[in-house]
Amino acid sequence: MKQVAPEELLDWGQTVDFVPEIGTGECAGVMVDLVSTILNDADVRLRHPRTDLDRKLPGYAQYHGYTASIVAAKGLLLAEDITVNSQASIVKAFEERFGDRIDLGLPFSEWVVRHQSAKNTVDPAWVAEYLNETEDFLLQVKGLRTLQAAENPLTEVQPVVSHQYKA
């Protein structure tokens, strides 16, 4: 390992030594909207099912739709600083917090698990409809997220950033 030359301890374009003023990593930070990232993850998960249906794998397709719904619900809960990690606790907390603001025709806890019926997992027409409804659900979740962001602009660091994301 080589010795660090004194000029290597200067900030770019400066002539005085670098002095940390707020702590380790002060110049290496980036602000990320974690909730938008998670909702994007839900969108990505919903891209796979159509390919699965084309490949005649309706069971895989419905599972991807289910996981997209769970991930989207988790994202919206995190935006409210509600931290839950098991799928069951995500479903329960989402229904309690947002059940009256999302129109699914059924309570979220019933809607999201319809794919578990054995007859549904092998019926491509049913799975295609389930995926259409999941796309609508994601649109509703994004609409709620837009309202949340308008009500609470990012003028301060959001507490959700301090939590680990697991879904």
Rosetta silent file (secondary structure, phi, psi, omega in degrees, C-alpha in Angstrom):
SEQUENCE: MKQVAPEELLDWGQTVDFVPEIGTGECAGVMVDLVSTILNDADVRLRHPRTDLDRKLPGYAQYHGYTASIVAAKGLLLAEDITVNSQASIVKAFEERFGDRIDLGLPFSEWVVRHQSAKNTVDPAWVAEYLNETEDFLLQVKGLRTLQAAENPLTEVQPVVSHQYKA
SCORE:     score description
SCORE:     0.000 S_00000001
   1 L     0.000  137.888 -177.931    0.000    0.000    0.000 S_00000001
   2 L   -90.014  160.935  175.776    1.331    3.428   -0.892 S_00000001
   3 L   -74.687  146.505  177.488    1.470    6.488    1.282 S_00000001
   4 L   -84.926  126.039  178.565   -1.221    9.122    0.767 S_00000001
   5 L   -76.981  147.369 -178.972    0.224   12.363   -0.544 S_00000001
   6 H   -53.522  -36.447 -179.092   -0.924   15.573    1.192 S_00000001
   7 H   -70.073  -15.207  177.290   -2.565   16.843   -2.014 S_00000001
   8 H   -78.322   -8.954  179.657   -4.774   13.713   -2.044 S_00000001
   9 H   -96.274   13.344  179.453   -6.481   14.966    1.113 S_00000001
  10 E  -102.992  142.127  171.641   -7.946   18.007   -0.648 S_00000001
  11 L   -66.416  152.850 -179.077  -11.452   18.266   -2.041 S_00000001
  12 L   -54.301  124.789  176.976  -11.544   18.675   -5.821 S_00000001
  13 L    80.470    3.227 -178.362  -10.618   22.219   -6.734 S_00000001
  14 L  -104.607  161.057  179.753   -9.801   23.241   -3.153 S_00000001
  15 L  -115.592   -1.705  178.952   -6.506   24.347   -1.620 S_00000001
  16 L  -112.872  154.656 -179.709   -7.246   23.590    2.042 S_00000001
  17 E   -58.469  143.771  174.986   -7.379   20.224    3.796 S_00000001
  18 L   -69.572  132.211  177.394  -10.701   18.394    3.789 S_00000001
  19 L  -126.766  117.022  178.091  -12.336   18.516    7.220 S_00000001
  20 L   -64.495  132.400 -178.752  -15.347   16.292    7.926 S_00000001
  21 L  -113.876  -20.543 -179.410  -18.131   18.402    9.385 S_00000001
  22 L  -124.503   -5.034  175.593  -21.052   15.986    9.621 S_00000001
  23 L   123.520 -178.834 -176.747  -19.448   12.567    9.845 S_00000001
  24 L   -59.785  135.127  176.227  -18.391    9.537    7.904 S_00000001
  25 L    77.887   15.582 -174.046  -19.666    9.321    4.357 S_00000001
  26 L   -60.440  -27.208 -178.312  -20.848   12.899    4.226 S_00000001
  27 L  -103.375    6.880 -175.017  -20.010   13.303    0.570 S_00000001
  28 L  -111.232   17.086 -174.845  -21.104    9.837   -0.535 S_00000001
  29 L   -91.634  157.905  174.571  -24.830   10.099    0.001 S_00000001
  30 L  -144.078  142.603  177.911  -27.708    9.939   -2.395 S_00000001
  31 L   -95.676  126.945 -179.076  -31.398   10.473   -1.717 S_00000001
  32 L  -124.107  134.311  173.820  -33.588    7.678   -3.010 S_00000001
  33 L   -81.595   95.002 -175.114  -37.359    7.531   -2.880 S_00000001
  34 H   -60.624  -38.964 -178.368  -37.525    4.043   -1.429 S_00000001
  35 H   -64.253  -44.584  177.608  -41.278    3.785   -1.816 S_00000001
  36 H   -62.494  -36.103  177.873  -41.134    4.595   -5.543 S_00000001
  37 H   -64.062  -41.594  179.280  -38.351    2.043   -5.899 S_00000001
  38 H   -67.977  -41.049  177.997  -40.500   -0.618   -4.234 S_00000001
  39 H   -65.442  -34.845  174.206  -43.513    0.260   -6.392 S_00000001
  40 H   -64.276  -38.190  176.332  -41.268   -0.011   -9.430 S_00000001
  41 H   -59.575  -40.781  178.046  -40.259   -3.462   -8.168 S_00000001
  42 H   -62.700  -42.503  176.849  -43.952   -4.403   -8.132 S_00000001
  43 H   -59.022  -44.706 -179.608  -44.266   -3.195  -11.741 S_00000001
  44 H   -61.549  -42.038  179.621  -41.264   -5.283  -12.758 S_00000001
  45 H   -64.581  -24.884 -179.554  -42.755   -8.357  -11.106 S_00000001
  46 L   -84.934   -5.993  176.359  -45.927   -7.836  -13.103 S_00000001
  47 L   -77.277  -30.115 -176.359  -44.048   -7.972  -16.408 S_00000001
  48 H   -68.105  -38.495 -172.198  -43.260  -11.670  -16.017 S_00000001
  49 H   -59.442  -35.387 -179.213  -46.793  -13.108  -15.857 S_00000001
  50 H   -64.477  -39.146  176.229  -47.753  -12.306  -19.455 S_00000001
  51 H   -64.727  -40.710  178.264  -44.696  -14.205  -20.657 S_00000001
  52 H   -61.210  -40.820  178.249  -45.621  -17.067  -18.320 S_00000001
  53 H   -64.702  -41.359  177.759  -49.101  -17.201  -19.837 S_00000001
  54 H   -61.186  -32.361 -179.712  -47.624  -17.242  -23.346 S_00000001
  55 L   -88.385    8.841  178.987  -45.453  -20.172  -22.266 S_00000001
  56 L    62.494   44.349  177.705  -48.550  -21.951  -20.906 S_00000001
  57 L  -123.658   66.783 -175.439  -47.465  -21.578  -17.267 S_00000001
  58 H   -63.200  -30.667  177.955  -50.564  -20.065  -15.620 S_00000001
  59 H   -62.433  -43.441  176.414  -49.477  -21.112  -12.119 S_00000001
  60 H   -64.471  -41.652 -177.508  -46.292  -19.086  -12.427 S_00000001
  61 H   -61.179  -47.160 -178.625  -48.224  -16.169  -13.906 S_00000001
  62 H   -67.114  -33.926  177.819  -50.700  -15.968  -11.053 S_00000001
  63 H   -64.756  -41.893  177.564  -47.890  -16.232   -8.484 S_00000001
  64 H   -63.048  -37.680  176.086  -46.068  -13.279  -10.080 S_00000001
  65 H   -63.198  -43.091  178.052  -49.315  -11.303   -9.945 S_00000001
  66 H   -60.911  -48.819 -177.735  -49.718  -12.174   -6.273 S_00000001
  67 H   -65.904  -33.843  175.997  -46.167  -11.146   -5.374 S_00000001
  68 H   -61.294  -40.797  178.875  -46.548   -7.868   -7.300 S_00000001
  69 H   -64.953  -43.232 -179.531  -49.615   -7.099   -5.162 S_00000001
  70 H   -64.959  -44.370 -179.405  -47.824   -7.929   -1.916 S_00000001
  71 H   -63.597  -42.608  178.920  -44.777   -5.830   -2.849 S_00000001
  72 H   -63.273  -42.792  178.226  -46.978   -2.855   -3.832 S_00000001
  73 H   -61.684  -43.093  178.306  -48.910   -3.118   -0.570 S_00000001
  74 H   -59.720  -43.001  179.432  -45.623   -3.239    1.365 S_00000001
  75 H   -60.589  -45.384 -179.527  -44.406   -0.094   -0.404 S_00000001
  76 H   -66.765  -36.153  176.428  -47.503    1.889    0.468 S_00000001
  77 H   -64.511  -42.326  178.700  -47.312    0.702    4.083 S_00000001
  78 H   -62.151  -34.205  178.254  -43.682    1.808    4.325 S_00000001
  79 H   -62.974  -25.193  177.439  -44.698    5.238    3.058 S_00000001
  80 L   -96.087    9.089 -178.537  -46.903    5.451    6.154 S_00000001
  81 L    61.624   34.012  175.582  -43.993    4.212    8.315 S_00000001
  82 L  -102.771  113.610 -175.314  -45.802    0.925    8.974 S_00000001
  83 L  -106.754  111.209  175.343  -43.192   -1.816    9.088 S_00000001
  84 L  -136.453  151.075 -174.869  -44.393   -5.377    8.609 S_00000001
  85 L  -126.868  -27.402  178.604  -42.549   -8.159    6.858 S_00000001
  86 L   -78.943  153.631  179.927  -44.519  -11.381    6.620 S_00000001
  87 H   -60.048  -40.430  179.825  -46.986  -11.666    3.773 S_00000001
  88 H   -62.795  -41.619 -179.072  -49.823  -12.251    6.236 S_00000001
  89 H   -72.419  -30.433  175.522  -48.941   -9.139    8.247 S_00000001
  90 H   -65.560  -46.699  179.973  -48.637   -7.058    5.054 S_00000001
  91 H   -59.983  -47.971 -178.082  -52.105   -8.187    3.932 S_00000001
  92 H   -62.734  -48.958 -177.909  -53.638   -7.485    7.356 S_00000001
  93 H   -66.198  -37.916  179.802  -51.993   -4.081    7.795 S_00000001
  94 H   -64.840  -44.277  179.859  -52.790   -3.013    4.228 S_00000001
  95 H   -63.244  -40.998  179.331  -56.449   -3.902    4.611 S_00000001
  96 H   -64.985  -42.342 -173.950  -56.636   -2.038    7.938 S_00000001
  97 H   -84.619  -38.616 -172.070  -54.903    1.089    6.644 S_00000001
  98 H  -121.841    0.954 -175.158  -56.038    1.295    3.015 S_00000001
  99 L   -54.161  -34.028 -178.941  -58.990   -1.107    2.692 S_00000001
 100 L   -87.608   -0.751 -177.608  -61.522    1.704    2.383 S_00000001
 101 L  -113.985   -1.457  178.222  -59.397    3.593   -0.186 S_00000001
 102 L  -120.157  128.142 -178.895  -58.787    0.805   -2.719 S_00000001
 103 L  -100.222  105.390  179.935  -61.674   -0.529   -4.801 S_00000001
 104 L  -118.342   -6.871 -176.228  -61.209   -4.234   -5.503 S_00000001
 105 L    84.062  -13.469  177.780  -64.772   -5.466   -5.144 S_00000001
 106 L  -143.243  160.364  170.127  -63.612   -7.586   -2.205 S_00000001
 107 L   -59.350  145.711 -177.881  -61.611   -6.917    0.955 S_00000001
 108 H   -51.979  -41.213 -177.365  -57.892   -6.930    0.096 S_00000001
 109 H   -62.165  -30.285  177.207  -57.339  -10.039    2.242 S_00000001
 110 H   -85.500  -41.330 -177.077  -59.825  -11.987    0.109 S_00000001
 111 H   -61.429  -47.357 -171.572  -58.910  -10.433   -3.235 S_00000001
 112 L   -69.955  -25.621 -176.616  -55.170  -11.053   -3.041 S_00000001
 113 L  -100.200    8.212  179.282  -55.376  -14.750   -2.134 S_00000001
 114 H   -59.122  -25.901 -179.053  -57.935  -15.832   -4.744 S_00000001
 115 H   -65.508  -15.009 -176.428  -55.070  -17.322   -6.733 S_00000001
 116 H   -75.169  -12.237  177.069  -54.717  -20.045   -4.093 S_00000001
 117 L   -69.458  122.804 -175.654  -57.774  -21.866   -5.375 S_00000001
 118 H   -55.307  -38.369 -178.638  -56.416  -24.883   -7.286 S_00000001
 119 H   -66.529  -31.120 -178.621  -58.983  -24.529  -10.067 S_00000001
 120 H   -74.070  -33.444 -173.893  -57.937  -20.930  -10.689 S_00000001
 121 H   -68.531  -20.059 -178.401  -54.214  -21.566  -11.022 S_00000001
 122 L  -105.231   -0.203 -179.154  -54.633  -23.734  -14.095 S_00000001
 123 L   -98.252  102.306 -176.867  -57.246  -21.643  -15.927 S_00000001
 124 H   -57.100  -34.694  179.762  -55.390  -19.217  -18.230 S_00000001
 125 H   -65.837  -42.981  178.326  -58.521  -17.065  -18.738 S_00000001
 126 H   -64.200  -44.095 -179.243  -58.963  -16.634  -14.977 S_00000001
 127 H   -62.363  -40.712  178.565  -55.262  -15.867  -14.521 S_00000001
 128 H   -61.095  -41.877  177.685  -55.379  -13.258  -17.311 S_00000001
 129 H   -65.948  -41.796  177.358  -58.309  -11.544  -15.549 S_00000001
 130 H   -58.502  -41.314  179.216  -56.470  -11.739  -12.204 S_00000001
 131 H   -67.888  -38.191  175.973  -53.474  -10.039  -13.828 S_00000001
 132 H   -61.618  -42.874  178.202  -55.693   -7.311  -15.288 S_00000001
 133 H   -66.319  -35.656  177.984  -57.119   -6.692  -11.822 S_00000001
 134 H   -65.794  -40.309  175.918  -53.598   -6.666  -10.379 S_00000001
 135 H   -60.792  -41.625  176.894  -52.589   -3.997  -12.902 S_00000001
 136 H   -63.944  -41.483  177.066  -55.605   -1.950  -11.804 S_00000001
 137 H   -57.910  -46.053  179.865  -54.625   -2.477   -8.164 S_00000001
 138 H   -62.012  -37.815  176.520  -51.120   -1.159   -8.886 S_00000001
 139 H   -62.793  -41.444  177.837  -52.602    1.919  -10.558 S_00000001
 140 H   -65.148  -41.063  178.529  -54.726    2.565   -7.469 S_00000001
 141 H   -61.993  -44.205  179.213  -51.695    2.106   -5.194 S_00000001
 142 H   -64.254  -35.196  175.953  -49.679    4.569   -7.297 S_00000001
 143 H   -63.482  -42.881  176.353  -52.567    7.026   -7.101 S_00000001
 144 H   -64.097  -39.252  178.561  -52.551    6.777   -3.302 S_00000001
 145 H   -62.667  -39.386  177.411  -48.787    7.222   -3.300 S_00000001
 146 H   -61.578  -41.858  177.092  -49.172   10.398   -5.351 S_00000001
 147 H   -64.169  -42.726  177.789  -51.644   11.714   -2.760 S_00000001
 148 H   -58.319  -46.816 -177.713  -49.274   10.774    0.078 S_00000001
 149 H   -64.559  -36.228  179.040  -46.400   12.588   -1.575 S_00000001
 150 H   -69.266  -35.169 -179.882  -48.545   15.692   -2.156 S_00000001
 151 H   -75.396  -29.901 -176.761  -49.633   15.715    1.497 S_00000001
 152 L  -131.437   77.415 -179.733  -46.067   15.190    2.794 S_00000001
 153 L   -59.070  154.543 -176.916  -43.500   16.766    0.473 S_00000001
 154 L   -77.098   63.669  178.066  -39.934   15.537    0.847 S_00000001
 155 L   -91.325  -10.339  177.097  -38.793   18.523    2.882 S_00000001
 156 L  -142.612  163.130  179.919  -37.226   16.300    5.497 S_00000001
 157 L   -65.714  128.353 -179.057  -35.711   12.837    5.554 S_00000001
 158 L   -78.231  139.883 -178.479  -38.507   10.309    5.631 S_00000001
 159 H   -62.766  -23.148 -177.611  -38.342    7.709    8.440 S_00000001
 160 H   -60.814  -26.974 -177.433  -38.923    4.876    5.943 S_00000001
 161 H   -65.498  -25.889 -177.113  -35.336    5.231    4.724 S_00000001
 162 H   -81.074   -6.839 -177.948  -34.008    4.014    8.072 S_00000001
 163 L  -100.739  151.678  178.307  -35.814    0.679    7.779 S_00000001
 164 L   -83.695  138.781  179.978  -34.707   -2.369    5.881 S_00000001
 165 L   -91.238  121.210  174.560  -36.944   -3.396    2.979 S_00000001
 166 L  -136.956  127.739  176.181  -38.013   -7.025    2.992 S_00000001
 167 L  -143.119    0.000    0.000  -40.923   -8.377    0.994 S_00000001
